Amino acid sequence: MADFIQRSVADDRIKAKYAKTDAARLEKMLVDQICEAAGGPCTYSGRDMKQAHTDMGVTAAEFDAQVEVLGASLDHFNVSQAEQDELLGLLAPMRDDIVEVESQETGTPLPAAFQPAPPLS
């Protein structure tokens, strides 16, 4: 997951959306969420995707860029295309809860109104 997060915060198309992110919290939440969605033993205890992304101003193109970054990270670890497709199929329904702006713009700043979840204690 660290590779995916590093790629995300370095990608000019999406890195602004991580300006207020606590990396340790993000990594734990992503691991738990993906593990649970894939039928693993984890329990995701974070906010739902709508609540977590409210006031972030995520554009459709930024969402698509994030999916590309995920794909690049999975490719880096030689995850098969079938497994990637399965994971993306689990995550795709979250799009409507994450995207707030139907736009092809990327690199948009994180709005001042956005309030991130508190850091892990």
N, C-alpha and C positions, 0 to 999 in steps of 0.2 A: 504494500500500500504506500510505502514511503516513496517509491519510484513514481507512482501516479501523482502523489501530492507535489513532489518536486517538479514534475513536468507541468502540472497545472499552474503553479505559482511562477513558473518561468515563461509561460506562453503568453505573448503579448495580447492575444485575442481574449483572454479570460483572467489574467492575473489580477486585475483591479478588483475583481469580485472577492478576492481573498485578503483584502487589505485589513480586515478586522478579525480574521480567522485565528483561532487558537489551534495550531497544528496538531498538538497531542489529542485534543478533543475530536478534531476532524478525523484523524486516523482511527481512533477507537470507534467512533460512530460508523464510519464507512465499513470497517471490518465487521462489526456486529450486524449492520444492516444487510450487507451482501451475504454474509454467512447465514443469517436467518432466512433471507429471500431464497437462497439456494437449498434450503432444507437442512442446514447444519444445526449444530447444537446451541448456537448463540442466540441471545435475546437482544433485540434492538431496543434501547431505552431512550432514544433521542426524540426530538420533536418530529411531528409529521412533516412531510416535504413542503406542504403549503405554508405552514407556520415558519419553518426554518428559512424559507426563501422569500417571505413577504417583505416588501420594500427593498429588495435587492436590485430590482430592475433588470433581471436576467432577460436577455433577448433570445429569440429563436436561434440566431446564428451563434450566440455564445453557448447555448445548450448543445448545438451540433458540434462546436469546437471542443467542448468538454468530452463529448462522446468520442471524438477523434483522438483526443489525448488518452482516454482510457484504452482505446484500441492500440495505440502505440505502446503503452505500458504493457498490455497483455502480450503483444507481439514480442516485446523485449524479453519476456519470460517464456516464450515459445508456447503460449496457450493456443490450443488448436482452434481453428475457425469455428468448428461446431460448438465448442465450449464458450467461445466469445459470443456467438449468436444466441446461445442459451442465456447467458448473463445479460446481454443487451435486451433480450426479450423480457426478462424480469424487471429491468430498470426502465424500459421505454414508457410504460404507463405513468411514470412519475412526471413526464414532460409537462402535462397540463398544470400540475401543482408547482412547478419550478419556473416556467417561462411566464413572465409578466408582460413582455413587450414583443409583439410579432414584428420583428425587424431583422434585417440582414446585417445590422451594425454589430461590430465586435469592439472590444476594448473600452466599453463604456464604464465610467466611474461608478463606484459603489455610492448610492445616494446617502446623504448625511442622515436620513431618517432610519436607516437600517440599524437594528440592534441585534448583535450576535448573541448566541447562547453563552452563558458564562463559561470560563475555563474549567477544566476538570480540577477537582480539589485534591 
